Amino acid sequence: MDDLMTVVDWSRWQFALTAMYHWLFVPLTLGLSVIIGIMETIYYRTRNEKWLATTKFWMTLFGINFAMGVATGIILEFEFGTNWSNYSWFVGDIFGAPLAIEGLIAFFMEATFIAIMFFGWKKVSPGFHLASTWLTALGASISALWILVANAWMQYPVGMEFDPAQMRNVMDNFWEVALSPVAIHKFFHAVFDGWVLAAVFVCGVSAWYLMKQRRREFAMDSIKVAGWVGVIGMVFTLWTGDKSAVDVARVQPMKLAAMEGLYNGSCGQEIVAFGILDPSKERTDPADPYLMKIAIPKGLSFLANHDFNSFVPGINDLIDGIVITESGDTVRTTSYAERITMGKEAHEALRAFDKALAAGDSAGMDAAKADLKKNYQYFGYGYLDSADEAVPPVGMTFYSFHIMVLAGGYLTLFLIIVLISVYRYPKLWERRWWQWLSILSIAIVWICSEAGWVTAEVGRQPWIIEGLMPTRAAISAISSASVQLTFWMFAAVFTALLVAEITIMLKQIKSGKNEDKY
């Protein structure tokens, strides 16, 4: 058992390592492709050579980042087969469909049109080249769509039915999977997050040029485009974030409770704007979970239910079976102890079906299938030994969520100032402190983006499929030593890729500072 948990832990760390490195590149690709498309559109309409130079400069940085994203993304998908083969078997018919669509349509579109975008300037018409640039941007977003559809299904499994004869889930409603509200909100939140990240990146790089007193017109033009993309992206990021919070409250209430360090809920529940958790806090301990906090009265009730006086269940409430229904009503339902019992009964029913199938006992198969269907929604709980195992890491979930929120608040203010100042107060961009703040914001926006990803993934533990399969049941039959070895290999390779990207980008940025013509 100890070796099993070691394999689980190392496999989780390896996947987290790959995903977080991959996510360093993805949002910049999503956002920078849109900014490039806007810049080339301006060039196409004005035929002003300065916009051609601007487009090509940012396109080069986009290409560097795109290549790194592809390298890490391929490895990420392979890990489902190497490290999580039980998961792949259990839901391969469902999870594999959006990934196949992503590979066949979205990635093919990107690979085709990115070649024209980079090498077709003098080989195709300006209109066709512009279309290729926008189709590359569209392909990147479509690629993100299908990957996030797959991820959202893991957090809100719908559109499927378990087939005991195959011992796996099969899809019975593709559109329910593809158009799940969790998937739609997650997709738009990620895409607009990419707009924000790329906008801040462009502003920071442009501020560096201004600091070096080079290419002022180029920098200010870039900031204008980035400012609009960033502000629009932030508005929609906040809106989709609100929608996602409501989704979490409905379908992953334990994640929401962990995000707030909330053990015992209440009506008109406050939201913690800033807080420090007590690391010695135990779930059943009545002590205050915070060493200190700054809270907004009734904020969490409004965030979760858009009702200032609504009830928000905490960790203990959920374990006791108190939840919020889809209509917003608070009800007492199945406790976690009962879910564990029903999950184990589902396991027994599956074993009984397997025995009846082997014996050719049709009546026994029908009876076992009925018992399985009755308890299948809690199938995953049958792997747990106690309710406490269903509680995600509260500390990591809480701090990653609040880092995201605080950084997001700062970035909202920053982008508003960017957009106003570049038109009304351009002399602000001559201030050394503002130039440094703009450069520093590049790091802040990446921290914000990564913190959001950590919140989403750590907050759903222990589940790889919400309620149906914990991570311990999803791994491959491999040794912990092999996972540890590949973890450190990937850590070294990914770090080298990141260093290479930063080095190449910095070299490209520095080589452009002496282009005085624009």
N, C-alpha and C positions, 0 to 999 in steps of 0.2 A: 504493500500500500504506500509506503514511503517513497519507493522508486516511482510509482505511478504519479504521485503528487509532484515529485520532482520533474517528471516529464511534462506534466501539465503546466507547471510554473515556468519552466524554461521555454516551452512552446509558446506560451502567452507572451513572455518577454521578447522572444524572437519575432513574433508577429507584430507586437507593438513597436519594436525597433524599426522594422521594415515600413510599417504604416506611417510612422511619424517622420521618417526620412522622406518617404514618398510625398507626404503632405507638405513638405517644405517646397516642393516644386509645383504641385498641382494648382493651387490658387493663383500663383503668379502666371501660369500658363493661361488660365481661364480669363483673368483680368487684362493681362497685357495684350492678348489677342484682340480684345474689344478696342482697347486704346489704339492699337496699330490700325485696326480697321477704320476707326474714325479719322485718324491722321491721313491715311491714304485716300479716304473719301474727300477730305478737304483738298488734297493735292489734285485729285481727279477733277474736282469742280473748278479749282482756281488755276491749275497748271503752274502754280508757283513752286519753283525748284526748292525753296527752303523747306517746304512740307515733304518733298521727296526725300531730302536728306534726313529730316526728322524721322520719317517712317522707317527708312533703312537702318538708322541707328538703333531704334528700339526693337526693330525686327531681329537684329543680330542678337540682342540680349534674350529675346524670346526664344530664338533657335537654340541657344546654349541651354537654357532652362528646360525646354521641351525634351531635348535629348536625355537629360538626367532623369526627368520624370518617367520617360519610357523605360529606362533601365531598371529603376526601382519598382515600377508597376508590374512588370513581367514577373519578377521574382515574387512579388506579393501574391499573385494569383497561383503560382506554382506551389506555394506553401500550403494551400488548401489540400492539395494531394499528398504532399510529403509529410506534413505535420498533423493534418486534421482529416484523415481519410475516413474515419467513422462519420464525421459530420458530412463529408462529401457524399458518402453512400446514403445517409439518412435523408438528405434533402437535395440530392444532385439534380433530380428532375425539375426542381423549382429554382434553386439557386443558380444552376448552370445556364438557365434560359437567358436571363438578362446579361450575363457575362458573355454568352455566345453572340447575342445581338450587338453588344458593345464591340466585340472583336470584328464581326463581319461587316458592320455598317459604319459605326462611328470611327473606329481606328482606321479602317480602310479609307474613309473620307479624309481624315486628317493626313494620312500618309500620302494620298494622291495629291491633294491640293497644297500641302505644305511645300512639295517639290516645285510646283508652279510658282508659289509665293516667293520662294528664294531664288530660283534660277530662271524664271520666265519673264523677267523685266523687259528684255528685248526680243523675246520669242513669241509672245502673245500680245494681243491688243490691250491697251490700258483698262478697258472695261472688263475684259476677261480676267486680267490680273487682279483687279479690285474684287471681283466676284470670288476668285480663289482665296483671297485673304479673308473675306467674310465667311466663306465655306469652311476654312480652316478653324476659324473661331467657333462656328456653329458645330463643327465636328468635335471640338474639344468639349463643348457643353453637352452634346449628346452622349459623348463617352462618359462624362461625369454622371449624367442622368441614369444610365443603366447600371453603373456601379453602385450608385446610391439607392436605386430601386432594390438591388440585391441586399445592400446593407440594411435598408429600412425593413425589408421582410424579416431579417433576423431579429429585429427589435419589435416587430408587430406582424407575426406570421398569419397571413390570410390567404384565401384562394387556393387551399389545398385540402387533401384528405389523406389520412394514413391508410395504407394498404398492408394489412398484416401478412398477406401471402408473400409480399416482397420484402417485408420488414423495413419499409421506407415510406416517406411521404411522396405523394404525386400531386401535380398541379391539376386543379379542376376549374380554375377561373383565372386566365392570364391577366385580364384587365383589372381584376380585383387586386392582383399583385402589383401591376404597373401603375395603377391610379390610386393606390392607397394614399390617404391624406398625409400619413407619416412620410411616405416616399416623396410626394410632391413638395411638401414644406421643407424637407431635408435638402432636396435638390436645389430649390431656389435659394435657400439659406446659404448653401455652399457656394453656388455660383456668384451671388452678390457679395459674399465674403471675399471671393477672388477679385472682384472689381475694386473693393476697398483696399485690399492688400496691394494690388498692382498700382493703384492711384498713389498710395503712400510711397511705394517704391520709386515711382517716377518723380514725385515731388522731392524725395530725399536725394536722388541722384542729381536732379536739376539744381537743388540747393548747393550741392558740392561744386558744380560748375560756377555758380554765382559766387561762392566763397573763393574760388580760384580766379575770379574776374575774367572768365572766358565764356564765350558763346551765350551772352546774356539773352539775346532775342530767342535763340533756340530753347533755352531753359524756361523763359517766361511763357512761350507758346506751349511747351510741354506741360507746364504746370496748369495752364488754363484748361487743356483737355482733361488732364488727370483730375483736376478739381471737380469738374462736372461729373465725370465717371465715378469719382469717390463719393461725392455727396448723394448722387442718385443710388449708388450701390449701398451706402449706409442706411438710407431711408428704407430700402427694401430688405436689407439685412435685419433691421430692427423689427420690421413688420413680420417677416417670416420667422424671426426668432420668437416673437409673441405667439404666432400660430404653433410653432414647435413646442413651446412651453405648455400650451393647452393640450397638445397631443400627449406629451409626457405625463401630464396630470391624469389623463384618462387611461392610457395603455401601459405606462410604466411609473405608477405612483411611488414605488420604492425608490426609483432613481431621483424623483423630485424631492423626496424626503431626505435622501442622502445629500443632494445638492445644497440643501439648507441646514443640514445637521439637525433636522427636526425629528425628535423622538416621540413627542406627544403633541398631536395636532389640536387645533381649536378653531372655532368660528372667528372670522375677522383676524386671520393669522398674519402676523407681521412678517416682513421679509428683511433679512440681514443684509445691509449694505456693506458692512465691513465687520469682521469678527475673527476671533482666535479661539479655536476649539480647545477644550480640555482633553489632552491626550490620554488621561487616565479614565475617561468616561466609559462606563459599561452600559449596555443597552437597558438592563433592568435597574440600573443605579438611578435613584430619583434626583441626583444632583444636577445642577445646571450644566448643560453641555458646553457652555462658552466661558472662557476666562474673561473675555470682554467682547462687547459687540455694539455696533451702531445700527439700529433697526428703523425701518419705515413702517408705521402702523398700518395693518390690514393690506400691506403690499402683496404678500404671497397669495392671499385669497383672490385678489384681483388678477394677478398674473396667471393663476391656475384656472380660474373659473369666470373671470371678468365680472365678479361679484364681490364687493368689499366685505360682505358679511358671511360669505360661504365658508363651509368647513373644509379644511385641508388636513388629511390624515398624516400622522407621523409614522415612524418606523414601527413603534409598538402597536399603534392602531391597525396598521396593515397586517401585522402578524396575528393580531386578534380577529381580523376579518372585517374591519370597518373600511369601506371604500366609497368612492364617488362613482355613480353610474354615468352612462353616456349622456343622460338628460340633466346631469348636475345634481342629482339627489344623493344624499348620504345614506347608505344602507349597511346593515350588518350581513356579511356573506360568509363564505367559506374561510376559516382560519388557516394559517399556514400549517399547523399541526394536522388539520383535516386534509389539507392538500397533499401532504406527505403520505398520509395513509391511503388516500385515493390514488395517488401516483403509484404506490407499491401494489395496489389492487390492479391497476392497469398493467403493470409489469407481469403480475401473475396471470392475468387474462391473456396476455400475449404469449406467455409460455404454454398456457393451456391450448390456445389456438394452434401453436406449432406442433404440440403432441397430437392433437386431433387431426391435423393435416397429414402428419406422418402415418397415422393409423387409418386414414380415409374415413373418419367419422364426421359426416356432414352436419349432423345435429349438434355435436360437440363444438364444431367450428362456428356454427351460427350463434350458439350460446356464448362462447368466448368472445366472438366479435362484438356482440351486443354489450357485454360487460366492458370490453375495451373502449368502445365508443362512448359509453356513459362517463368514463373517467379520463378519457384521453387528454382533455384540456389541461390536466395536471400531471401528465406523463413525466415531465422532467423533475417534478418534486419527488418522485419515487427514488431518485438517485441520492437525495439528501438525507442526512441523519438527524438534523435538527433545523429548526426555523432560523437560527442565527446564520446558517450557511447561505441563506437567501438574501442576506443583507450585504450590499456592495461595500467596498472600502470607503467609509464615510469621510475620512480626512482628505484623501486624494480627490474624491468627487467634489467635496465642498470647496477646497482651495482652488482647484482648476476652474470651477464654475465662477467663483468670485474674481479670480484673476481675469477671466474672459470678460466679465461684466465691467470691471473697473477699467480695463484697457479699452474696451469698446466705448465707454463713456468718454475717455480721453480722446480717442480717435474721432469720435463724432464732433467734438469741439474743435479739434485740430483741422478737420476737413472743412468745416464751416468757415473757419478763419482763413484757410487757404483760398477758398472760392471768393470770399469777400475781398481779401487783401490783394489778390492778383489783379483785380479790376479797379478797386477803389483806393487802395493804399499800397501800391507796388513798392514803395520805399521800405516797407517792412522786410522785404526779401533782401535788402542790403544790410540788415542788422545781423551781426555775427551770431548772436544768441539764437535768433530764429533759424538761421541756417543750420546751426548745430542741432537744434531741436528737431528740425525736419529730417536730418540724417538719423538721429536717434530714434525717431518714430518708425523707421524701417524695422528695427529690432522689436519695437513694441507691437507692431501689427502682426509680426510673425508669432510672437509669444501669445497674442490674443487668439490667433487662428489655431495654433497647436493646443492651447488650453481648451478651446471648444471641442476639439476632437477627443481629447482625453476625457472630458466630461461625458460626452456621448458614449464612449466605449467602456470606460471604467465604471460608469454609473449603472450599466446593465449587468454587471457581474452578479452572480456566477454564471449567467446564461450566455451561451453562444446562440441559442434560439430561445427567445423569451418564453419561459414557462415550460418548454418542451425538451430542452437538452442543455444540461450544464457543460461547462468546458471539460470537466473530468471524463465525460462520456464521449467526447468528440475527437479525442486524439488518436494518432496512429500508434501501432504497436512497434515502437522504436525505443532505443535505449536513451536514457538521459544524457549519457556521455556524447552521443552523436548530435543531440540537439545543442548541447553546450558548445561543442566544437564549431558547428555551423553558426551559432549565435555570434561567437567572437570573429569568425571569418566574415560574416555579413557586416558586423560592426566596423571592422577594418576597411572593407570594400566601400561601404556607404560613406564612411567618414572621408575616405580618399576621394570619392566622387564629389562630395560636398566641398572639400577643399579645392578640388580641381575647378568646380563651377565658380566658386567665389574668386579664385585666382584669375580665371579666364575673363570673368565679368569685370573685375577690377582693371585688368589689363586693357580690355576693350573700352571701358569708360575713360581711363587715363589717356589712351591713345587718341580719343576724340576731343580732348580739351584744347588742343592746339589748332583745331580747324576754325580759324578766325573768320572765314567767310560767312559763317552762320552759326 
